[in-house]
Amino acid sequence: MNLFSIASGSSGNCVYYSNGETEILIDAGLSGKRIQLGLEKFGVEPKNLKGILVTHEHKDHISGVGILSRRYKLPIYITEKTYLACKESLGKIDNNLLNHFGVGEKFSIGSLEIESFKTYHDAVEPVGFTFTSKGHKLGVLTDTGRVDDKIMAAIYNSNTLLLESNHDEKMVETGPYPWYLKKRILGDFGHLSNTTAGKILVQLLKGKTRKVLLAHLSEQNNFPQLAKVTVESILAKAQIAVGIDVNLDILPRKEVSNFIKL
């Protein structure tokens, strides 16, 4: 099983995941060309993808979805409300390639068992996902302002977790953004902070989670070393040692990540 991101941040998001049999994309918020080049870096043929899963309708998650679907005949998996919210942006989609799922619904793509769960973001029907195959569970949680018991239950025991660590709260508060935008970022329908990510991990690491990928870092209100140090310090206070008890990596904002074997 392997994974890599083509980008992870406010300017674009796209993650490739494969269990060795079924290859998918989680979001496609970049140009079709850029995604194609990112896939080709690791020898992935876009035509072999079995689908694109969409978390929500914001541009940094969908801008390449329509073109990739048309170019390579790729199925799209998206909630109906999200589809209606971004229908015009996606362009003409073959109805045979359009697959709607309900929030909380379990479904499969090839040999991947997938479950969606509700997240809290300023979008019409945002979701996260878990992917289970061959005894391995991958959790994907970004673009949420808070994490409730249902989300924790959904992602608990994810062997690998891709988790938002969007911002440093003090950088947001003292930064140049107008107040309404600061309020959005810090609110219950915004994004997870480094501190919140760390606190979430303290609870999740009581389960089977042993590999964590911090994702969707803000360009204006965060930087990789700060995110890592903040999370590491919170884990250390809970007697959890990074590199021993858990592997912690950060997905680049605008570059293709390393090829990550799970």
N, C-alpha and C positions, 0 to 999 in steps of 0.2 A: 504494500500500500504506500502511496506517495502523494505529496501535495506540494504545490508552490503557488505563490501569488504573483500576478503580473503587476499589480499595484494595490496599495491598501491605504487609503486616505481620502481627504475631502475632495480631491481632484479626480478620483477614479478608483474603482474597486473591481477586482476580478481574481478569483481563486480557482485553480485547477485541482481536482481531486480524482484519484483512481484507486480502486481496490485490486488492480491488476487485470480486471476483466471489464469493468464498466468505467468509462471516463466521462466526467461532467465538469461544467463550470458553475460556480456559485457567484452570481451577478456578472455583469459584463458592462461596466461603466466607463469604458474607454472606446476609442475608435476601433473599428473592425481590423484595420491594418495593424494597429499597435498590439491588439490581442493576438492576432495571427503571428506576428514576429515574436511575441513572448512565448507562445506555445512552441514555435519552431526552435527556440533556444534549447529546448530539452527534447527535441525530436517528436513532438506531439502533432499529429495530423488533425486539423480542425474537423475534417469530415468524419473522423472516428468518434467524435463526441456523441454521447447519447442524450444530451440535453443541457439546457441552461436553466438554473433555478434562480428565481428573482425574490429578493427579500422585501423590497419596497420600490416605489416609483421614482425616487429622486434621481436626478441626472447622473450623479456619480456612481450609480448602480445599474443604469439601464441603457446608456447612450449607444452601446454596441450590440445590444440584444437583437434588434430588428435586422440589422444588416447581416449579422452572423447567421441568423435563422434562415434568411433568404438565400444567402450565398452557399451555405452548406447543408440546407434542409434540416436544420437542427430543431428538435422539439423544445418548446418553452413551457416551463412549469411555473405557474403564477396564480395568485388568488384572483377571483373574478373582480373584486373591487379594485385591486391594484392594477389589473389589466385595463379596466375602464378609465382609471386615472391617468394612464400613460399611453393609451391606445394611439393617439395622434403622434406621439413621439416615436413609438415603435415603427410606425408605418404599416404597410399592408403585410399581414401575416396569414399564411396558409392555415385555414381552420383545422386541417388535419394535424398541424404541428402545435396547436394550442391546447394546453392541458391545464385545467383549473383544479385547484385543491382547496379544501377548507382549512381554516386555522385549527391546528390540533390534529389534523388528519394524518394517518399513516398511509404511505403509498410506496411503491417500489419503482426503480429504474434499473433494468437489468438485474444484477445480483446485489444491488444496494437497497437496503431497507431504510426508508426515510420517514422522519416525523417532523412536522412543523410545530412551532409554538409561538404564541403571541408575544410581541415585544412592545416597548413603549417609546414611540418616536412620533414626530410631527408629520406623519404620513397616514394614508387612509386605512391601511390594514397591514402593518409591518410584521414580519415574522423572522424567526431564527430557525435553524435546522439541526437535527442530529442525523448522522449516517451510521448505520450498523452493518457490518459485514465480517464474516470469518472471526467472530469473537472480538472485534475491535469496534469501538464507538468513537466517532468524531463529533464534537459539538462546535457549532458556529454561532457566536453571539456578538453582533455589533449593532450600532445605531439603536441604542435604547437608553432612556434617561434613568431607568431604575430597573432593579431585578427583584421580582417577587418570588413567593414560595413555588409557584407553578413553573417559573423559568428555572429555578434552582433544581426542582425535581426533574425537569426535562433534560438538563445538561449534566446532572450528577452521574458519576461513574463514566464520564467520557474519558477514554484513555488519552486522547489528544483533544485539547480545547483551543479554539481560535477565539480570543476574547478581546473585546474593545478596551483600549486604554487611551482614550482620546485626548485628554487634556490635563494640565496641572491647574487646579482651581485658582491658585494665587496669580498665575500668569493670565488667566481669563479676567480676573477681577481688576488687575492693574494694567491690562493691555489696552490697545487702541480701539477695540470694538465698541460700537454704540451700545447703550444699556440694554435695548431690546434684544440684541443679539447675544449679549452676555447672559441675559435671563433665559433665552432659549437654550443655549448650550448647557447651562447649569441646572436647568429645570428637569422635571420628571419625564418630559418627552424630548429630551435632547440627547446627550451622549454620556457615557461612563467616564469618570475621571480615573487617573492613575491610582488614587487612594481607594476608590470604590472597587476597582479591579483587584487590588491587593486583598481587600477585605473579603471579596467574593471567593478568591482563591484559597484563603485560609479555610473556609468551609468545604470547598470542593476537594481539597487535597486530603480530606478525611476519607474520601472514596478512592476510586481507581485512577484518577487523573495524575499523569506523570509527565506529560509534555504539554507546555503552554506556549502559544504563539500570540504575543500582544499585537493588536491590529488597529487600524483606522486612527493612527496618531495624527493630531492636528499639526499643521505646518506653522501656524501662528502661536499656538498656545501649548506647545509641548516639544520635546526633542527626545530621541531614542534613549540616550543615557539617563535622562531624568526619569523617564517612564520605568526603565529597568531598575534604577536605584530605589525609586519610591516603592515599587512592588517588592523588591528584595528585602527592604528594611521592614516592611509590614510582615512578610513571611518569617523573617528572622525573629521578630518579637514573639511569633507563635512557635518558635523552635523548629522551623522548616528551613532547610538549607538548600538554596539553589545550586544545582550541579550534583547534589547527592539525593535529595528527596524528590526533586522535580527539575526537569530541563526547561529553561526559559529562553525564548528567542523573540526577536522583534521583526515583524514584516516591514520591509521598506515602503515608504509612501509612494514613490514614483518609479522605482526600479523593480525589475524581476527579482524575486527572492532566490535563495538557494533552493536546490532540489531536495526536498525533505522526505526522508524515508520514515514511515511510521511503524 
